[in-house]
Amino acid sequence: MVDAERFRAILNQEREQKRTLLDSLRGDIRSVSAARVDSNVDDEHDPEGSTIAFELSQAGALMEQSRAGLEQIEAALARIDDGTYGHCAVCGEAIPEGRLEARPWTPFCVRHASGRTKN
């Protein structure tokens, strides 16, 4: 039997880290967007480093990845609440505790994790 409360604490900590990261990324995007508006530099042809568009693209990709991770964490917390946490969503078998320690948000056992979206 999985210690659900221990994993709830781990997931809550992960959730706070994701929320903090998302807030930071939003701030970065606002800053870069403001710099773009306030600048008359042709950043697309500037030989000095990355472009503003590239920076916005990177921050946007990180935000999407963080949002997806937050959704996985929220789903895992819901599974704790409904009593299904620690059991594979495909076969119902117990997920090894070592796997849950590595990926506390995973809904899949090792056997059913391959070929799935990142969990």
Jmol script that loads the backbone (N, CA, C; Angstrom):
load data "model"
ATOM      1  N   MET A   1       0.845  -1.180   0.000  1.00  0.00           N
ATOM      2  CA  MET A   1       0.000   0.000   0.000  1.00  0.00           C
ATOM      3  C   MET A   1       0.887   1.239   0.000  1.00  0.00           C
ATOM      4  N   VAL A   2       0.596   2.170  -0.884  1.00  0.00           N
ATOM      5  CA  VAL A   2       1.349   3.413  -1.037  1.00  0.00           C
ATOM      6  C   VAL A   2       0.961   4.386   0.080  1.00  0.00           C
ATOM      7  N   ASP A   3       1.945   5.081   0.615  1.00  0.00           N
ATOM      8  CA  ASP A   3       1.698   6.117   1.618  1.00  0.00           C
ATOM      9  C   ASP A   3       1.197   7.366   0.884  1.00  0.00           C
ATOM     10  N   ALA A   4      -0.108   7.434   0.688  1.00  0.00           N
ATOM     11  CA  ALA A   4      -0.711   8.505  -0.111  1.00  0.00           C
ATOM     12  C   ALA A   4      -0.427   9.893   0.469  1.00  0.00           C
ATOM     13  N   GLU A   5      -0.401  10.011   1.766  1.00  0.00           N
ATOM     14  CA  GLU A   5      -0.171  11.329   2.365  1.00  0.00           C
ATOM     15  C   GLU A   5       1.257  11.821   2.107  1.00  0.00           C
ATOM     16  N   ARG A   6       2.205  10.898   2.102  1.00  0.00           N
ATOM     17  CA  ARG A   6       3.585  11.280   1.776  1.00  0.00           C
ATOM     18  C   ARG A   6       3.644  11.795   0.344  1.00  0.00           C
ATOM     19  N   PHE A   7       2.971  11.084  -0.568  1.00  0.00           N
ATOM     20  CA  PHE A   7       2.973  11.520  -1.965  1.00  0.00           C
ATOM     21  C   PHE A   7       2.135  12.781  -2.164  1.00  0.00           C
ATOM     22  N   ARG A   8       1.094  12.973  -1.352  1.00  0.00           N
ATOM     23  CA  ARG A   8       0.331  14.219  -1.424  1.00  0.00           C
ATOM     24  C   ARG A   8       1.255  15.404  -1.111  1.00  0.00           C
ATOM     25  N   ALA A   9       2.084  15.254  -0.087  1.00  0.00           N
ATOM     26  CA  ALA A   9       3.019  16.319   0.282  1.00  0.00           C
ATOM     27  C   ALA A   9       4.021  16.582  -0.844  1.00  0.00           C
ATOM     28  N   ILE A  10       4.536  15.520  -1.449  1.00  0.00           N
ATOM     29  CA  ILE A  10       5.477  15.660  -2.564  1.00  0.00           C
ATOM     30  C   ILE A  10       4.796  16.370  -3.732  1.00  0.00           C
ATOM     31  N   LEU A  11       3.589  15.947  -4.063  1.00  0.00           N
ATOM     32  CA  LEU A  11       2.858  16.545  -5.181  1.00  0.00           C
ATOM     33  C   LEU A  11       2.494  17.999  -4.903  1.00  0.00           C
ATOM     34  N   ASN A  12       2.127  18.308  -3.674  1.00  0.00           N
ATOM     35  CA  ASN A  12       1.829  19.702  -3.334  1.00  0.00           C
ATOM     36  C   ASN A  12       3.068  20.577  -3.493  1.00  0.00           C
ATOM     37  N   GLN A  13       4.218  20.051  -3.119  1.00  0.00           N
ATOM     38  CA  GLN A  13       5.469  20.796  -3.294  1.00  0.00           C
ATOM     39  C   GLN A  13       5.767  20.992  -4.784  1.00  0.00           C
ATOM     40  N   GLU A  14       5.594  19.935  -5.571  1.00  0.00           N
ATOM     41  CA  GLU A  14       5.791  20.031  -7.028  1.00  0.00           C
ATOM     42  C   GLU A  14       4.821  21.048  -7.634  1.00  0.00           C
ATOM     43  N   ARG A  15       3.583  21.041  -7.153  1.00  0.00           N
ATOM     44  CA  ARG A  15       2.576  21.979  -7.673  1.00  0.00           C
ATOM     45  C   ARG A  15       3.000  23.419  -7.407  1.00  0.00           C
ATOM     46  N   GLU A  16       3.483  23.696  -6.208  1.00  0.00           N
ATOM     47  CA  GLU A  16       3.924  25.047  -5.876  1.00  0.00           C
ATOM     48  C   GLU A  16       5.121  25.463  -6.738  1.00  0.00           C
ATOM     49  N   GLN A  17       6.036  24.530  -6.976  1.00  0.00           N
ATOM     50  CA  GLN A  17       7.191  24.841  -7.836  1.00  0.00           C
ATOM     51  C   GLN A  17       6.733  25.168  -9.253  1.00  0.00           C
ATOM     52  N   LYS A  18       5.777  24.405  -9.775  1.00  0.00           N
ATOM     53  CA  LYS A  18       5.256  24.670 -11.129  1.00  0.00           C
ATOM     54  C   LYS A  18       4.555  26.027 -11.172  1.00  0.00           C
ATOM     55  N   ARG A  19       3.774  26.328 -10.148  1.00  0.00           N
ATOM     56  CA  ARG A  19       3.072  27.616 -10.120  1.00  0.00           C
ATOM     57  C   ARG A  19       4.066  28.773 -10.070  1.00  0.00           C
ATOM     58  N   THR A  20       5.103  28.623  -9.263  1.00  0.00           N
ATOM     59  CA  THR A  20       6.135  29.662  -9.177  1.00  0.00           C
ATOM     60  C   THR A  20       6.828  29.834 -10.522  1.00  0.00           C
ATOM     61  N   LEU A  21       7.158  28.718 -11.170  1.00  0.00           N
ATOM     62  CA  LEU A  21       7.789  28.772 -12.488  1.00  0.00           C
ATOM     63  C   LEU A  21       6.882  29.453 -13.499  1.00  0.00           C
ATOM     64  N   LEU A  22       5.594  29.103 -13.493  1.00  0.00           N
ATOM     65  CA  LEU A  22       4.653  29.730 -14.424  1.00  0.00           C
ATOM     66  C   LEU A  22       4.567  31.234 -14.194  1.00  0.00           C
ATOM     67  N   ASP A  23       4.522  31.650 -12.940  1.00  0.00           N
ATOM     68  CA  ASP A  23       4.493  33.090 -12.643  1.00  0.00           C
ATOM     69  C   ASP A  23       5.747  33.775 -13.176  1.00  0.00           C
ATOM     70  N   SER A  24       6.890  33.138 -12.972  1.00  0.00           N
ATOM     71  CA  SER A  24       8.158  33.695 -13.441  1.00  0.00           C
ATOM     72  C   SER A  24       8.187  33.789 -14.962  1.00  0.00           C
ATOM     73  N   LEU A  25       7.725  32.742 -15.626  1.00  0.00           N
ATOM     74  CA  LEU A  25       7.708  32.742 -17.094  1.00  0.00           C
ATOM     75  C   LEU A  25       6.763  33.815 -17.632  1.00  0.00           C
ATOM     76  N   ARG A  26       5.622  33.995 -16.976  1.00  0.00           N
ATOM     77  CA  ARG A  26       4.704  35.060 -17.398  1.00  0.00           C
ATOM     78  C   ARG A  26       5.392  36.416 -17.298  1.00  0.00           C
ATOM     79  N   GLY A  27       6.133  36.609 -16.207  1.00  0.00           N
ATOM     80  CA  GLY A  27       6.878  37.860 -16.037  1.00  0.00           C
ATOM     81  C   GLY A  27       7.935  38.036 -17.106  1.00  0.00           C
ATOM     82  N   ASP A  28       8.639  36.957 -17.430  1.00  0.00           N
ATOM     83  CA  ASP A  28       9.652  37.012 -18.487  1.00  0.00           C
ATOM     84  C   ASP A  28       9.026  37.385 -19.824  1.00  0.00           C
ATOM     85  N   ILE A  29       7.897  36.781 -20.122  1.00  0.00           N
ATOM     86  CA  ILE A  29       7.224  37.061 -21.394  1.00  0.00           C
ATOM     87  C   ILE A  29       6.770  38.517 -21.445  1.00  0.00           C
ATOM     88  N   ARG A  30       6.234  39.012 -20.333  1.00  0.00           N
ATOM     89  CA  ARG A  30       5.826  40.425 -20.291  1.00  0.00           C
ATOM     90  C   ARG A  30       7.036  41.332 -20.513  1.00  0.00           C
ATOM     91  N   SER A  31       8.158  40.998 -19.873  1.00  0.00           N
ATOM     92  CA  SER A  31       9.370  41.826 -20.005  1.00  0.00           C
ATOM     93  C   SER A  31       9.902  41.820 -21.426  1.00  0.00           C
ATOM     94  N   VAL A  32       9.965  40.652 -22.017  1.00  0.00           N
ATOM     95  CA  VAL A  32      10.480  40.552 -23.385  1.00  0.00           C
ATOM     96  C   VAL A  32       9.528  41.243 -24.352  1.00  0.00           C
ATOM     97  N   SER A  33       8.239  41.079 -24.137  1.00  0.00           N
ATOM     98  CA  SER A  33       7.251  41.741 -25.002  1.00  0.00           C
ATOM     99  C   SER A  33       7.363  43.257 -24.878  1.00  0.00           C
ATOM    100  N   ALA A  34       7.542  43.750 -23.660  1.00  0.00           N
ATOM    101  CA  ALA A  34       7.700  45.192 -23.451  1.00  0.00           C
ATOM    102  C   ALA A  34       8.971  45.690 -24.127  1.00  0.00           C
ATOM    103  N   ALA A  35      10.039  44.920 -24.035  1.00  0.00           N
ATOM    104  CA  ALA A  35      11.294  45.300 -24.688  1.00  0.00           C
ATOM    105  C   ALA A  35      11.111  45.361 -26.198  1.00  0.00           C
ATOM    106  N   ARG A  36      10.328  44.462 -26.711  1.00  0.00           N
ATOM    107  CA  ARG A  36      10.085  44.429 -28.151  1.00  0.00           C
ATOM    108  C   ARG A  36       9.326  45.670 -28.597  1.00  0.00           C
ATOM    109  N   VAL A  37       8.337  46.063 -27.821  1.00  0.00           N
ATOM    110  CA  VAL A  37       7.523  47.235 -28.149  1.00  0.00           C
ATOM    111  C   VAL A  37       8.361  48.501 -28.035  1.00  0.00           C
ATOM    112  N   ASP A  38       9.191  48.572 -27.001  1.00  0.00           N
ATOM    113  CA  ASP A  38       9.982  49.780 -26.739  1.00  0.00           C
ATOM    114  C   ASP A  38      11.236  49.890 -27.589  1.00  0.00           C
ATOM    115  N   SER A  39      11.532  48.867 -28.365  1.00  0.00           N
ATOM    116  CA  SER A  39      12.779  48.861 -29.129  1.00  0.00           C
ATOM    117  C   SER A  39      12.494  49.028 -30.613  1.00  0.00           C
ATOM    118  N   ASN A  40      13.367  49.745 -31.280  1.00  0.00           N
ATOM    119  CA  ASN A  40      13.232  49.855 -32.726  1.00  0.00           C
ATOM    120  C   ASN A  40      14.344  49.075 -33.421  1.00  0.00           C
ATOM    121  N   VAL A  41      14.970  48.173 -32.667  1.00  0.00           N
ATOM    122  CA  VAL A  41      16.049  47.350 -33.208  1.00  0.00           C
ATOM    123  C   VAL A  41      15.460  46.250 -34.077  1.00  0.00           C
ATOM    124  N   ASP A  42      16.110  45.980 -35.160  1.00  0.00           N
ATOM    125  CA  ASP A  42      15.715  44.887 -36.035  1.00  0.00           C
ATOM    126  C   ASP A  42      16.284  43.596 -35.452  1.00  0.00           C
ATOM    127  N   ASP A  43      15.564  43.026 -34.476  1.00  0.00           N
ATOM    128  CA  ASP A  43      16.093  41.864 -33.763  1.00  0.00           C
ATOM    129  C   ASP A  43      16.214  40.629 -34.652  1.00  0.00           C
ATOM    130  N   GLU A  44      15.492  40.576 -35.717  1.00  0.00           N
ATOM    131  CA  GLU A  44      15.559  39.412 -36.600  1.00  0.00           C
ATOM    132  C   GLU A  44      16.881  39.350 -37.366  1.00  0.00           C
ATOM    133  N   HIS A  45      17.565  40.481 -37.487  1.00  0.00           N
ATOM    134  CA  HIS A  45      18.817  40.497 -38.243  1.00  0.00           C
ATOM    135  C   HIS A  45      20.005  40.950 -37.397  1.00  0.00           C
ATOM    136  N   ASP A  46      19.807  40.960 -36.097  1.00  0.00           N
ATOM    137  CA  ASP A  46      20.866  41.377 -35.177  1.00  0.00           C
ATOM    138  C   ASP A  46      21.836  40.212 -34.980  1.00  0.00           C
ATOM    139  N   PRO A  47      23.109  40.376 -35.332  1.00  0.00           N
ATOM    140  CA  PRO A  47      24.069  39.282 -35.185  1.00  0.00           C
ATOM    141  C   PRO A  47      24.460  39.019 -33.732  1.00  0.00           C
ATOM    142  N   GLU A  48      23.983  39.838 -32.813  1.00  0.00           N
ATOM    143  CA  GLU A  48      24.330  39.708 -31.400  1.00  0.00           C
ATOM    144  C   GLU A  48      23.328  38.816 -30.675  1.00  0.00           C
ATOM    145  N   GLY A  49      23.577  37.546 -30.621  1.00  0.00           N
ATOM    146  CA  GLY A  49      22.766  36.658 -29.789  1.00  0.00           C
ATOM    147  C   GLY A  49      21.395  36.341 -30.345  1.00  0.00           C
ATOM    148  N   SER A  50      20.533  35.869 -29.429  1.00  0.00           N
ATOM    149  CA  SER A  50      19.216  35.387 -29.838  1.00  0.00           C
ATOM    150  C   SER A  50      18.257  36.544 -30.092  1.00  0.00           C
ATOM    151  N   THR A  51      17.235  36.258 -30.837  1.00  0.00           N
ATOM    152  CA  THR A  51      16.244  37.272 -31.161  1.00  0.00           C
ATOM    153  C   THR A  51      15.165  37.301 -30.088  1.00  0.00           C
ATOM    154  N   ILE A  52      14.451  38.407 -30.049  1.00  0.00           N
ATOM    155  CA  ILE A  52      13.327  38.521 -29.119  1.00  0.00           C
ATOM    156  C   ILE A  52      12.287  37.458 -29.445  1.00  0.00           C
ATOM    157  N   ALA A  53      12.060  37.225 -30.724  1.00  0.00           N
ATOM    158  CA  ALA A  53      11.087  36.203 -31.124  1.00  0.00           C
ATOM    159  C   ALA A  53      11.497  34.828 -30.603  1.00  0.00           C
ATOM    160  N   PHE A  54      12.788  34.533 -30.668  1.00  0.00           N
ATOM    161  CA  PHE A  54      13.282  33.250 -30.161  1.00  0.00           C
ATOM    162  C   PHE A  54      13.057  33.154 -28.652  1.00  0.00           C
ATOM    163  N   GLU A  55      13.369  34.227 -27.934  1.00  0.00           N
ATOM    164  CA  GLU A  55      13.177  34.233 -26.483  1.00  0.00           C
ATOM    165  C   GLU A  55      11.708  34.034 -26.120  1.00  0.00           C
ATOM    166  N   LEU A  56      10.823  34.691 -26.855  1.00  0.00           N
ATOM    167  CA  LEU A  56       9.389  34.508 -26.617  1.00  0.00           C
ATOM    168  C   LEU A  56       8.958  33.082 -26.910  1.00  0.00           C
ATOM    169  N   SER A  57       9.500  32.513 -27.967  1.00  0.00           N
ATOM    170  CA  SER A  57       9.180  31.135 -28.327  1.00  0.00           C
ATOM    171  C   SER A  57       9.630  30.161 -27.239  1.00  0.00           C
ATOM    172  N   GLN A  58      10.841  30.369 -26.742  1.00  0.00           N
ATOM    173  CA  GLN A  58      11.376  29.510 -25.677  1.00  0.00           C
ATOM    174  C   GLN A  58      10.522  29.609 -24.414  1.00  0.00           C
ATOM    175  N   ALA A  59      10.206  30.823 -24.012  1.00  0.00           N
ATOM    176  CA  ALA A  59       9.403  31.023 -22.810  1.00  0.00           C
ATOM    177  C   ALA A  59       8.008  30.423 -22.982  1.00  0.00           C
ATOM    178  N   GLY A  60       7.439  30.569 -24.171  1.00  0.00           N
ATOM    179  CA  GLY A  60       6.124  29.994 -24.443  1.00  0.00           C
ATOM    180  C   GLY A  60       6.141  28.474 -24.373  1.00  0.00           C
ATOM    181  N   ALA A  61       7.191  27.868 -24.903  1.00  0.00           N
ATOM    182  CA  ALA A  61       7.311  26.407 -24.848  1.00  0.00           C
ATOM    183  C   ALA A  61       7.467  25.929 -23.404  1.00  0.00           C
ATOM    184  N   LEU A  62       8.263  26.631 -22.626  1.00  0.00           N
ATOM    185  CA  LEU A  62       8.428  26.279 -21.217  1.00  0.00           C
ATOM    186  C   LEU A  62       7.118  26.443 -20.453  1.00  0.00           C
ATOM    187  N   MET A  63       6.352  27.471 -20.789  1.00  0.00           N
ATOM    188  CA  MET A  63       5.050  27.659 -20.135  1.00  0.00           C
ATOM    189  C   MET A  63       4.113  26.505 -20.451  1.00  0.00           C
ATOM    190  N   GLU A  64       4.070  26.100 -21.696  1.00  0.00           N
ATOM    191  CA  GLU A  64       3.189  24.993 -22.083  1.00  0.00           C
ATOM    192  C   GLU A  64       3.596  23.703 -21.371  1.00  0.00           C
ATOM    193  N   GLN A  65       4.879  23.458 -21.315  1.00  0.00           N
ATOM    194  CA  GLN A  65       5.391  22.267 -20.629  1.00  0.00           C
ATOM    195  C   GLN A  65       5.040  22.318 -19.137  1.00  0.00           C
ATOM    196  N   SER A  66       5.177  23.467 -18.533  1.00  0.00           N
ATOM    197  CA  SER A  66       4.864  23.628 -17.114  1.00  0.00           C
ATOM    198  C   SER A  66       3.366  23.483 -16.857  1.00  0.00           C
ATOM    199  N   ARG A  67       2.545  24.029 -17.749  1.00  0.00           N
ATOM    200  CA  ARG A  67       1.091  23.871 -17.613  1.00  0.00           C
ATOM    201  C   ARG A  67       0.697  22.398 -17.682  1.00  0.00           C
ATOM    202  N   ALA A  68       1.286  21.680 -18.634  1.00  0.00           N
ATOM    203  CA  ALA A  68       0.985  20.252 -18.769  1.00  0.00           C
ATOM    204  C   ALA A  68       1.418  19.496 -17.507  1.00  0.00           C
ATOM    205  N   GLY A  69       2.576  19.835 -16.978  1.00  0.00           N
ATOM    206  CA  GLY A  69       3.040  19.202 -15.748  1.00  0.00           C
ATOM    207  C   GLY A  69       2.117  19.497 -14.582  1.00  0.00           C
ATOM    208  N   LEU A  70       1.627  20.734 -14.513  1.00  0.00           N
ATOM    209  CA  LEU A  70       0.703  21.109 -13.450  1.00  0.00           C
ATOM    210  C   LEU A  70      -0.600  20.320 -13.564  1.00  0.00           C
ATOM    211  N   GLU A  71      -1.075  20.117 -14.776  1.00  0.00           N
ATOM    212  CA  GLU A  71      -2.293  19.316 -14.985  1.00  0.00           C
ATOM    213  C   GLU A  71      -2.080  17.877 -14.518  1.00  0.00           C
ATOM    214  N   GLN A  72      -0.908  17.313 -14.792  1.00  0.00           N
ATOM    215  CA  GLN A  72      -0.611  15.947 -14.350  1.00  0.00           C
ATOM    216  C   GLN A  72      -0.574  15.860 -12.824  1.00  0.00           C
ATOM    217  N   ILE A  73      -0.011  16.878 -12.200  1.00  0.00           N
ATOM    218  CA  ILE A  73       0.055  16.915 -10.740  1.00  0.00           C
ATOM    219  C   ILE A  73      -1.355  17.014 -10.157  1.00  0.00           C
ATOM    220  N   GLU A  74      -2.175  17.893 -10.723  1.00  0.00           N
ATOM    221  CA  GLU A  74      -3.554  18.043 -10.245  1.00  0.00           C
ATOM    222  C   GLU A  74      -4.325  16.727 -10.401  1.00  0.00           C
ATOM    223  N   ALA A  75      -4.107  16.038 -11.509  1.00  0.00           N
ATOM    224  CA  ALA A  75      -4.782  14.752 -11.728  1.00  0.00           C
ATOM    225  C   ALA A  75      -4.322  13.717 -10.698  1.00  0.00           C
ATOM    226  N   ALA A  76      -3.042  13.719 -10.369  1.00  0.00           N
ATOM    227  CA  ALA A  76      -2.530  12.778  -9.366  1.00  0.00           C
ATOM    228  C   ALA A  76      -3.135  13.074  -7.994  1.00  0.00           C
ATOM    229  N   LEU A  77      -3.244  14.355  -7.653  1.00  0.00           N
ATOM    230  CA  LEU A  77      -3.869  14.712  -6.382  1.00  0.00           C
ATOM    231  C   LEU A  77      -5.331  14.275  -6.351  1.00  0.00           C
ATOM    232  N   ALA A  78      -6.017  14.376  -7.472  1.00  0.00           N
ATOM    233  CA  ALA A  78      -7.405  13.906  -7.556  1.00  0.00           C
ATOM    234  C   ALA A  78      -7.473  12.391  -7.361  1.00  0.00           C
ATOM    235  N   ARG A  79      -6.477  11.675  -7.902  1.00  0.00           N
ATOM    236  CA  ARG A  79      -6.453  10.212  -7.709  1.00  0.00           C
ATOM    237  C   ARG A  79      -6.219   9.860  -6.235  1.00  0.00           C
ATOM    238  N   ILE A  80      -5.420  10.653  -5.547  1.00  0.00           N
ATOM    239  CA  ILE A  80      -5.243  10.429  -4.111  1.00  0.00           C
ATOM    240  C   ILE A  80      -6.596  10.598  -3.420  1.00  0.00           C
ATOM    241  N   ASP A  81      -7.310  11.657  -3.778  1.00  0.00           N
ATOM    242  CA  ASP A  81      -8.613  11.928  -3.158  1.00  0.00           C
ATOM    243  C   ASP A  81      -9.632  10.834  -3.430  1.00  0.00           C
ATOM    244  N   ASP A  82      -9.593  10.269  -4.644  1.00  0.00           N
ATOM    245  CA  ASP A  82     -10.601   9.242  -4.958  1.00  0.00           C
ATOM    246  C   ASP A  82     -10.127   7.818  -4.678  1.00  0.00           C
ATOM    247  N   GLY A  83      -8.907   7.687  -4.159  1.00  0.00           N
ATOM    248  CA  GLY A  83      -8.420   6.371  -3.742  1.00  0.00           C
ATOM    249  C   GLY A  83      -7.798   5.520  -4.825  1.00  0.00           C
ATOM    250  N   THR A  84      -7.572   6.081  -6.008  1.00  0.00           N
ATOM    251  CA  THR A  84      -6.990   5.286  -7.092  1.00  0.00           C
ATOM    252  C   THR A  84      -5.502   5.550  -7.292  1.00  0.00           C
ATOM    253  N   TYR A  85      -4.938   6.467  -6.512  1.00  0.00           N
ATOM    254  CA  TYR A  85      -3.516   6.795  -6.660  1.00  0.00           C
ATOM    255  C   TYR A  85      -2.661   5.568  -6.378  1.00  0.00           C
ATOM    256  N   GLY A  86      -1.632   5.404  -7.205  1.00  0.00           N
ATOM    257  CA  GLY A  86      -0.700   4.293  -7.012  1.00  0.00           C
ATOM    258  C   GLY A  86      -1.112   3.024  -7.728  1.00  0.00           C
ATOM    259  N   HIS A  87      -2.205   3.117  -8.492  1.00  0.00           N
ATOM    260  CA  HIS A  87      -2.651   1.972  -9.295  1.00  0.00           C
ATOM    261  C   HIS A  87      -2.684   2.383 -10.760  1.00  0.00           C
ATOM    262  N   CYS A  88      -2.192   1.521 -11.614  1.00  0.00           N
ATOM    263  CA  CYS A  88      -2.108   1.807 -13.043  1.00  0.00           C
ATOM    264  C   CYS A  88      -3.492   2.058 -13.637  1.00  0.00           C
ATOM    265  N   ALA A  89      -3.598   3.109 -14.427  1.00  0.00           N
ATOM    266  CA  ALA A  89      -4.860   3.465 -15.078  1.00  0.00           C
ATOM    267  C   ALA A  89      -5.250   2.467 -16.159  1.00  0.00           C
ATOM    268  N   VAL A  90      -4.293   1.632 -16.606  1.00  0.00           N
ATOM    269  CA  VAL A  90      -4.584   0.660 -17.656  1.00  0.00           C
ATOM    270  C   VAL A  90      -4.943  -0.697 -17.058  1.00  0.00           C
ATOM    271  N   CYS A  91      -4.062  -1.235 -16.214  1.00  0.00           N
ATOM    272  CA  CYS A  91      -4.251  -2.599 -15.712  1.00  0.00           C
ATOM    273  C   CYS A  91      -4.735  -2.666 -14.269  1.00  0.00           C
ATOM    274  N   GLY A  92      -4.657  -1.565 -13.546  1.00  0.00           N
ATOM    275  CA  GLY A  92      -5.105  -1.551 -12.161  1.00  0.00           C
ATOM    276  C   GLY A  92      -4.105  -2.101 -11.160  1.00  0.00           C
ATOM    277  N   GLU A  93      -2.982  -2.605 -11.653  1.00  0.00           N
ATOM    278  CA  GLU A  93      -1.953  -3.124 -10.759  1.00  0.00           C
ATOM    279  C   GLU A  93      -1.275  -1.984 -10.011  1.00  0.00           C
ATOM    280  N   ALA A  94      -0.686  -2.317  -8.876  1.00  0.00           N
ATOM    281  CA  ALA A  94       0.027  -1.310  -8.092  1.00  0.00           C
ATOM    282  C   ALA A  94       1.240  -0.802  -8.865  1.00  0.00           C
ATOM    283  N   ILE A  95       1.438   0.501  -8.826  1.00  0.00           N
ATOM    284  CA  ILE A  95       2.622   1.106  -9.429  1.00  0.00           C
ATOM    285  C   ILE A  95       3.732   1.007  -8.392  1.00  0.00           C
ATOM    286  N   PRO A  96       4.901   0.489  -8.761  1.00  0.00           N
ATOM    287  CA  PRO A  96       5.987   0.367  -7.781  1.00  0.00           C
ATOM    288  C   PRO A  96       6.317   1.718  -7.140  1.00  0.00           C
ATOM    289  N   GLU A  97       6.571   1.686  -5.849  1.00  0.00           N
ATOM    290  CA  GLU A  97       6.835   2.921  -5.116  1.00  0.00           C
ATOM    291  C   GLU A  97       8.039   3.667  -5.675  1.00  0.00           C
ATOM    292  N   GLY A  98       9.050   2.936  -6.147  1.00  0.00           N
ATOM    293  CA  GLY A  98      10.210   3.591  -6.747  1.00  0.00           C
ATOM    294  C   GLY A  98       9.829   4.417  -7.963  1.00  0.00           C
ATOM    295  N   ARG A  99       8.894   3.912  -8.756  1.00  0.00           N
ATOM    296  CA  ARG A  99       8.420   4.675  -9.923  1.00  0.00           C
ATOM    297  C   ARG A  99       7.670   5.928  -9.460  1.00  0.00           C
ATOM    298  N   LEU A 100       6.857   5.779  -8.434  1.00  0.00           N
ATOM    299  CA  LEU A 100       6.127   6.934  -7.916  1.00  0.00           C
ATOM    300  C   LEU A 100       7.072   7.966  -7.305  1.00  0.00           C
ATOM    301  N   GLU A 101       8.149   7.516  -6.722  1.00  0.00           N
ATOM    302  CA  GLU A 101       9.123   8.467  -6.187  1.00  0.00           C
ATOM    303  C   GLU A 101       9.798   9.249  -7.306  1.00  0.00           C
ATOM    304  N   ALA A 102      10.042   8.580  -8.429  1.00  0.00           N
ATOM    305  CA  ALA A 102      10.674   9.248  -9.576  1.00  0.00           C
ATOM    306  C   ALA A 102       9.675  10.136 -10.316  1.00  0.00           C
ATOM    307  N   ARG A 103       8.447   9.670 -10.432  1.00  0.00           N
ATOM    308  CA  ARG A 103       7.392  10.391 -11.151  1.00  0.00           C
ATOM    309  C   ARG A 103       6.101  10.297 -10.349  1.00  0.00           C
ATOM    310  N   PRO A 104       5.978  11.088  -9.312  1.00  0.00           N
ATOM    311  CA  PRO A 104       4.818  10.941  -8.426  1.00  0.00           C
ATOM    312  C   PRO A 104       3.473  11.224  -9.090  1.00  0.00           C
ATOM    313  N   TRP A 105       3.471  11.839 -10.246  1.00  0.00           N
ATOM    314  CA  TRP A 105       2.231  12.172 -10.953  1.00  0.00           C
ATOM    315  C   TRP A 105       1.795  11.089 -11.935  1.00  0.00           C
ATOM    316  N   THR A 106       2.616  10.050 -12.124  1.00  0.00           N
ATOM    317  CA  THR A 106       2.312   9.063 -13.168  1.00  0.00           C
ATOM    318  C   THR A 106       1.059   8.239 -12.851  1.00  0.00           C
ATOM    319  N   PRO A 107       0.216   8.024 -13.865  1.00  0.00           N
ATOM    320  CA  PRO A 107      -0.932   7.137 -13.679  1.00  0.00           C
ATOM    321  C   PRO A 107      -0.679   5.725 -14.227  1.00  0.00           C
ATOM    322  N   PHE A 108       0.565   5.448 -14.652  1.00  0.00           N
ATOM    323  CA  PHE A 108       0.855   4.181 -15.315  1.00  0.00           C
ATOM    324  C   PHE A 108       1.980   3.408 -14.643  1.00  0.00           C
ATOM    325  N   CYS A 109       1.843   2.098 -14.639  1.00  0.00           N
ATOM    326  CA  CYS A 109       2.943   1.241 -14.220  1.00  0.00           C
ATOM    327  C   CYS A 109       4.014   1.270 -15.312  1.00  0.00           C
ATOM    328  N   VAL A 110       5.154   0.706 -15.032  1.00  0.00           N
ATOM    329  CA  VAL A 110       6.255   0.731 -15.999  1.00  0.00           C
ATOM    330  C   VAL A 110       5.842   0.076 -17.313  1.00  0.00           C
ATOM    331  N   ARG A 111       5.163  -1.043 -17.222  1.00  0.00           N
ATOM    332  CA  ARG A 111       4.776  -1.786 -18.425  1.00  0.00           C
ATOM    333  C   ARG A 111       3.875  -0.953 -19.334  1.00  0.00           C
ATOM    334  N   HIS A 112       2.982  -0.163 -18.755  1.00  0.00           N
ATOM    335  CA  HIS A 112       2.042   0.601 -19.570  1.00  0.00           C
ATOM    336  C   HIS A 112       2.480   2.039 -19.828  1.00  0.00           C
ATOM    337  N   ALA A 113       3.615   2.419 -19.308  1.00  0.00           N
ATOM    338  CA  ALA A 113       4.102   3.782 -19.517  1.00  0.00           C
ATOM    339  C   ALA A 113       4.695   3.981 -20.896  1.00  0.00           C
ATOM    340  N   SER A 114       5.296   2.946 -21.461  1.00  0.00           N
ATOM    341  CA  SER A 114       5.923   3.110 -22.779  1.00  0.00           C
ATOM    342  C   SER A 114       4.843   3.336 -23.829  1.00  0.00           C
ATOM    343  N   GLY A 115       5.140   4.287 -24.709  1.00  0.00           N
ATOM    344  CA  GLY A 115       4.203   4.601 -25.774  1.00  0.00           C
ATOM    345  C   GLY A 115       3.144   5.613 -25.375  1.00  0.00           C
ATOM    346  N   ARG A 116       3.144   6.009 -24.118  1.00  0.00           N
ATOM    347  CA  ARG A 116       2.181   7.001 -23.632  1.00  0.00           C
ATOM    348  C   ARG A 116       2.814   8.383 -23.724  1.00  0.00           C
ATOM    349  N   THR A 117       1.992   9.392 -23.542  1.00  0.00           N
ATOM    350  CA  THR A 117       2.545  10.738 -23.446  1.00  0.00           C
ATOM    351  C   THR A 117       3.362  10.811 -22.182  1.00  0.00           C
ATOM    352  N   LYS A 118       4.260  11.770 -22.133  1.00  0.00           N
ATOM    353  CA  LYS A 118       5.159  11.893 -20.987  1.00  0.00           C
ATOM    354  C   LYS A 118       4.347  11.975 -19.715  1.00  0.00           C
ATOM    355  N   ASN A 119       4.731  11.126 -18.802  1.00  0.00           N
ATOM    356  CA  ASN A 119       4.012  11.120 -17.535  1.00  0.00           C
ATOM    357  C   ASN A 119       5.011  11.145 -16.465  1.00  0.00           C
TER     358      ASN A 119
END
end "model"
wireframe off; spacefill off
backbone 0.3
color backbone group
